[in-house]
Structure formats: structure tokens, C-alpha cells
Amino acid sequence: MAVVGRQGAGYKRPDPTGIGVAVSRTLRMSISIDEDYRPREDEPFMNDRQREYFRLKLLNWKEEILREARETLQHLQDENQNHPDLADRASSETDRSIELRARDRQRKLIAKIDAALQRIEDGSYGYCEDTGEPISLKRLEARPIATLSVEAQERHERRERVYRDD
């Protein structure tokens, strides 16, 4: 049995490979998956193929965000011009501000992607941080950085709403 980090004290989940996390990590690197592969409910949860699928999905998402950030930086550098008209200058500053806020949100998203990649490495990816139960493949497909199951997320949001309303 492998002890998994964030599931709570004493929570243990069986190692799906039966050969240990360190060996599993080296095997996963040699796993190749087809472009049309999609994780299915009828396979063992978070097997090597599924972990590799989500690892590649996260890495591609991160690369896309970084590419967009480079394009934004280039655009902002190219547009560094002085507008004589106050309305044009204000519009340009508003656009720049919106763009920088979007990039800041994406910077935070990259941190979440990196955390998800780390969870893949340590074997805790795909399991709810609150309950230790598997997060549905549909949820992981839609939000690969998810750390909570749908039910745990709903409980969390309800608690937030109650405390926010106070």
C-alpha cells in the first residue's frame, strides 16, 4: 500500500500497479498513448495510461498559456506608443490593464497546473483532497487541475457562501 499525501491522516490507497510508486514512475515515462486515447470508466482508475494522458494534457495546456503570454508580451512591447488623443490613450491603457489581469490569472493557473503535475508524480492525482475518493474522469477531463470531487466542491462552495453572507 502507498500512503497518499493530502487525503488525511492514515488514509491509504492501494498502489494500482502493485509495484510501487518509484518503479511506476519510471514505467510511466515509457508509456505511449494514441492521440485518440480517452480514459474510460471500465479501466483501472489512474492506471499508467490515464496518468500519462492527463500529464500530457496538463503539459500542453501549460505550453499554450506560456505561448499566449509570450505573444501578449510582444504585443505590449510593440504597442508602446504615445497616443496624442486622450481617448485613444485611455482606451489603450484599459486594454493593457485587462490583458495584464488576464495574464495574472493565467500565471496562477500555471501554478495549479504545476501542482497537478506534482500530484501525478506522487500518485495522489485524481483523488479528492477531502475524502480520498476518486474524482470522476469526466470532471478531470473538463478540469484537469481539480483537487476535489464534485460533491466535495459543492460542500466547499456552500460553506463559502454561508461564511460570505455573514
Secondary structure, 3 states (H helix, E strand, C coil): CEECHHHCCCCEECCCCCCCHHHHHHHHHCCCCCCCCCCCCCCCCCCHHHHHHHHHHHHHHHHHHHHHHHHHHHHHHHCCCCCCCHHHHHHHHHHHHHHHHHHHHHHHHHHHHHHHHHHHHHCCCCECCCCCCECCHHHHHHCCCCCCCHHHHHHHHHHHHHHHHC
